[in-house]
């Protein structure tokens, strides 16, 4: 079977929403070090390799919003599609205490090969979906680990990330989610939502598209049932906030 660096679901759905998942998979294609980065199966199945639970949440949320979804099909450790082409962390050699042997000796030629095979096709398809209509709204889905090694527990259930360059949807969404009595909502937590050259910068900020980035704590979306539950909870809130924004 031919390798595909991304998957698209619901391409012809009519909604303004485009739901994206930059870190959907922990796939290491065969042409990258023979399909092995030299890390343990346990490390390949934790947050350093992909956003645990985010793929299922993305497809369920896109279905609930009746919009298309695009998901990457390569590990962030192979190459990170949520970084600019010149970002020094595009190809990580150490992440959350884990050395990535398969990247240790990867130089400019290897980086260029991975860009050509995975990174650029993903972003070209992403741009095509975003450009399918003039009023596209982008919802990027990510997940975060409850605790990094040696760091405090993260209390947030949901983090809403955004750039200071466009707060039009993010701030009202944070305010709306904080009305939910059982949720702890992070405002640009567990990290800042603006990184020049990242996927939102490239496909939303520069073209002027309304956007939000949702981070779910990954212990809350570990099963398909939990992913569907969160999608059904978030979709009407997203629609409500978008409608109230007048965008």
C-alpha positions as CSV (number, residue, x, y, z in Angstrom):
1,X,0.0,0.0,0.0
2,X,1.3,3.4,-1.0
3,X,2.2,5.7,1.9
4,X,0.1,8.8,2.3
5,X,1.3,11.6,4.6
6,X,-2.2,12.8,5.5
7,X,-5.8,11.7,5.6
8,X,-8.8,13.8,4.7
9,X,-12.3,13.1,6.0
10,X,-15.6,14.7,4.9
11,X,-14.0,16.7,2.1
12,X,-17.4,17.7,0.7
13,X,-19.1,18.6,3.9
14,X,-20.7,22.0,3.7
15,X,-19.7,23.7,7.0
16,X,-17.3,26.7,7.3
17,X,-15.3,24.7,9.9
18,X,-12.1,23.0,8.9
19,X,-10.8,20.8,11.8
20,X,-7.2,19.9,11.7
21,X,-4.8,17.6,13.6
22,X,-1.1,18.3,13.1
23,X,0.0,15.5,15.5
24,X,-2.5,12.8,14.7
25,X,-0.2,9.8,14.3
26,X,2.9,8.2,15.6
27,X,3.7,6.7,12.1
28,X,7.4,6.3,11.1
29,X,7.4,5.6,7.4
30,X,9.6,2.8,6.1
31,X,11.8,5.3,4.2
32,X,12.8,7.0,7.5
33,X,15.5,4.8,9.1
34,X,13.7,1.7,7.9
35,X,10.6,2.7,9.9
36,X,12.4,3.0,13.2
37,X,13.6,6.1,15.2
38,X,15.4,3.9,17.8
39,X,13.1,4.7,20.7
40,X,11.1,2.2,22.7
41,X,7.5,1.2,21.8
42,X,6.5,2.9,25.1
43,X,8.0,6.2,24.0
44,X,6.5,5.8,20.5
45,X,3.1,5.5,22.2
46,X,3.3,8.6,24.4
47,X,2.9,12.3,23.9
48,X,6.4,12.9,22.5
49,X,5.5,11.0,19.3
50,X,2.0,12.3,18.7
51,X,-1.0,13.9,20.4
52,X,-2.7,10.9,22.1
53,X,-6.5,10.8,21.5
54,X,-6.4,13.8,19.2
55,X,-7.1,12.0,15.9
56,X,-10.3,10.4,17.2
57,X,-11.5,13.7,18.7
58,X,-10.7,15.5,15.4
59,X,-12.8,13.2,13.2
60,X,-15.7,13.1,15.7
61,X,-15.6,16.9,16.0
62,X,-15.5,17.4,12.3
63,X,-18.5,15.1,11.9
64,X,-20.4,17.0,14.6
65,X,-19.6,20.3,12.9
66,X,-20.4,18.9,9.5
67,X,-17.0,20.1,8.2
68,X,-13.9,18.4,6.7
69,X,-10.9,17.3,8.7
70,X,-7.3,16.8,7.8
71,X,-4.9,14.7,9.9
72,X,-1.2,14.1,9.5
73,X,0.1,10.6,9.1
74,X,3.7,10.9,10.5
75,X,5.1,11.3,13.9
76,X,6.0,14.7,15.2
77,X,9.4,13.1,15.9
78,X,9.9,12.3,12.2
79,X,9.2,16.0,11.3
80,X,6.9,18.4,13.1
81,X,4.2,19.9,10.8
82,X,3.3,22.5,13.5
83,X,6.7,24.3,13.0
84,X,7.9,26.6,10.4
85,X,10.2,25.3,7.7
86,X,13.2,27.0,9.3
87,X,12.4,26.2,12.9
88,X,15.3,24.5,14.7
89,X,12.8,22.2,16.4
90,X,11.4,20.9,13.2
91,X,13.4,17.7,13.7
92,X,13.7,17.0,17.4
93,X,16.8,15.1,18.7
94,X,15.7,15.2,22.4
95,X,12.1,15.5,23.7
96,X,10.9,15.4,27.3
97,X,14.0,13.5,28.5
98,X,14.0,11.0,25.6
99,X,16.9,11.0,23.1
100,X,15.8,10.2,19.5
101,X,18.6,8.1,18.0
102,X,17.1,8.1,14.5
103,X,17.4,11.8,14.4
104,X,20.8,12.1,15.9
105,X,22.7,12.2,12.7
106,X,20.0,13.6,10.5
107,X,21.4,16.6,8.6
108,X,20.2,19.0,6.0
109,X,19.7,16.4,3.3
110,X,17.6,14.1,5.4
111,X,15.6,17.1,6.7
112,X,14.9,18.2,3.1
113,X,13.8,14.6,2.1
114,X,11.3,14.5,5.0
115,X,10.0,17.9,4.1
116,X,9.4,16.8,0.5
117,X,7.8,13.4,1.4
118,X,5.6,14.5,4.3
119,X,5.7,18.1,5.6
120,X,5.0,19.9,2.3
121,X,2.3,17.5,1.0
122,X,0.5,17.9,4.3
123,X,0.5,21.6,4.2
124,X,-0.4,21.7,0.5
125,X,-3.5,19.6,1.2
126,X,-4.3,21.7,4.3
127,X,-4.1,24.9,2.2
128,X,-6.4,23.4,-0.4
129,X,-9.0,22.5,2.2
130,X,-8.8,25.9,3.9
131,X,-9.2,27.6,0.5
132,X,-12.3,25.7,-0.5
133,X,-14.4,28.7,0.6
134,X,-13.8,32.3,1.4
135,X,-15.2,32.2,5.0
136,X,-13.3,29.1,6.4
137,X,-12.9,28.9,10.1
138,X,-10.0,26.7,11.4
139,X,-10.2,24.6,14.5
140,X,-6.9,22.9,15.3
141,X,-7.1,20.0,17.7
142,X,-4.2,18.9,19.9
143,X,-3.8,17.1,23.2
144,X,-1.4,17.5,26.1
145,X,0.1,15.2,28.7
146,X,-1.1,15.6,32.3
147,X,2.5,15.9,33.5
148,X,5.9,16.4,31.9
149,X,8.8,14.6,33.6
150,X,9.9,16.5,36.7
151,X,7.2,19.1,36.3
152,X,4.0,19.8,38.3
153,X,0.7,18.2,37.4
154,X,-1.3,20.3,34.8
155,X,-4.7,21.1,36.2
156,X,-6.5,22.1,33.0
157,X,-9.0,19.9,31.3
158,X,-9.0,22.1,28.2
159,X,-6.5,24.7,27.0
160,X,-7.5,27.3,24.4
161,X,-4.4,28.6,22.6
162,X,-4.2,31.7,20.4
163,X,-2.1,34.4,19.1
164,X,-2.3,38.0,20.2
165,X,-2.7,38.8,16.5
166,X,-6.2,37.2,16.4
167,X,-8.2,36.7,19.6
168,X,-11.6,37.1,18.0
169,X,-12.8,33.5,18.7
170,X,-10.4,32.4,21.4
171,X,-11.3,34.9,24.1
172,X,-15.1,34.4,23.7
173,X,-14.6,30.6,23.7
174,X,-12.6,30.7,26.9
175,X,-15.3,32.8,28.5
176,X,-18.0,30.5,27.4
177,X,-16.1,27.3,28.5
178,X,-15.5,28.9,31.9
179,X,-19.3,28.8,32.4
180,X,-19.0,25.0,32.5
181,X,-18.8,24.3,36.2
182,X,-16.9,21.1,35.9
183,X,-14.1,22.4,33.7
184,X,-10.7,24.0,34.4
185,X,-9.9,26.0,31.3
186,X,-6.4,27.2,30.3
187,X,-5.9,30.6,28.7
188,X,-2.9,30.0,26.5
189,X,-2.0,27.1,28.8
190,X,-0.2,24.7,29.0
191,X,1.8,26.8,26.6
192,X,1.5,29.9,24.4
193,X,-0.5,29.6,21.2
194,X,1.7,31.8,19.0
195,X,4.7,30.4,17.3
196,X,5.8,32.2,14.1
197,X,5.6,29.8,11.1
198,X,3.4,27.2,12.8
199,X,0.3,25.8,11.2
200,X,-2.2,28.4,12.5
201,X,0.2,31.2,11.6
202,X,0.6,29.8,8.1
203,X,-3.0,28.9,7.3
204,X,-5.1,31.2,9.5
205,X,-3.2,34.3,10.7
206,X,-1.5,35.2,7.5
207,X,-4.6,34.7,5.3
208,X,-6.8,36.4,8.0
209,X,-9.0,33.3,8.8
210,X,-10.8,33.1,12.2
211,X,-9.2,30.3,14.2
212,X,-9.0,28.5,17.5
213,X,-6.6,25.9,18.8
214,X,-8.1,23.4,21.3
215,X,-5.8,21.3,23.6
216,X,-7.5,18.5,25.5
217,X,-5.7,16.8,28.3
218,X,-5.0,13.4,26.9
219,X,-6.1,11.3,29.9
220,X,-9.7,12.6,29.1
221,X,-9.8,11.4,25.5
222,X,-8.1,8.0,25.7
223,X,-11.0,6.0,24.3
224,X,-13.3,6.4,21.3
225,X,-16.3,6.9,23.6
226,X,-14.5,9.7,25.4
227,X,-13.5,11.3,22.1
228,X,-17.1,11.2,20.8
229,X,-18.4,12.6,24.1
230,X,-16.0,15.5,24.0
231,X,-16.8,16.2,20.3
232,X,-20.5,16.3,21.0
233,X,-19.9,18.6,24.0
234,X,-17.6,21.0,22.2
235,X,-19.4,21.3,18.8
236,X,-22.5,23.2,19.9
237,X,-20.3,25.5,22.0
238,X,-18.1,26.2,19.0
239,X,-21.1,26.9,16.9
240,X,-22.6,29.2,19.5
241,X,-19.4,31.2,19.9
242,X,-18.9,31.6,16.2
243,X,-22.5,32.7,15.7
244,X,-22.2,35.3,18.5
245,X,-18.9,36.6,17.1
246,X,-20.5,37.8,13.8
247,X,-17.5,36.7,11.9
